[in-house]
């Protein structure tokens, strides 16, 4: 298993547990996307998970 595969597994686990931390782990920086995800967590957990999933795996 390569380091990239390991990072993907860690990101999936973090998306399920703490979505903002998954985005931070993906970028290794506190960006506006992390702040947006924290706001989504306060509103409702599911949108934060969807946003983190999109940010980590679906956007280019």
N, C-alpha and C positions, 0 to 999 in steps of 0.2 A: 504494500500500500504506500503510495507516494504522499508527500507532504500536502499536496493539493487535495487529495482525497480525504486526508485527515482533517484539513481545514473545513471542507464541505460538511463532514459529519459533525464537527463541533458547531458550525453555523446552524445546522438543522436542529440540534439540541437546544442551542441558545434561542432560536426562533420560537420554539415551543415554551421555553421557560421565561426568558427575558428578551423580548424583541429588540429593545434599544441596544442592548449589549451585543446582539448579533450584528447589527449595523456597524457599531463601533469596531467590532472584531474584523469585519469585512474591510473597512477603510483604515483601521488603526489610527483614527483621528475623530475628534468630536466635531462633526459637521452639522449643518442645518438639518440634514436628514435624521440625525440622531435626536435632535430637539423636537422635530416634527413627530417622530415615533414616540417620544416620551409623552407628548401631548395626546397622541392617539391612545396610549395606554391609560391615561387618566379618563378619557372619554369612554372607551370600551376596549377590551383586550383583543377581540377578533380583528378589527381593522389594523391594529398594530402588528399582528402576526402576518396579515396579508401584505401590508406595506413592507415588512422586513423580508418576507419571502420574495416579493417582487424585486426589492432592492438588491438582495444578495444573489439571486439566481436568474432573473428574467430580463433585467435591463442590460443594455450594452454600453 
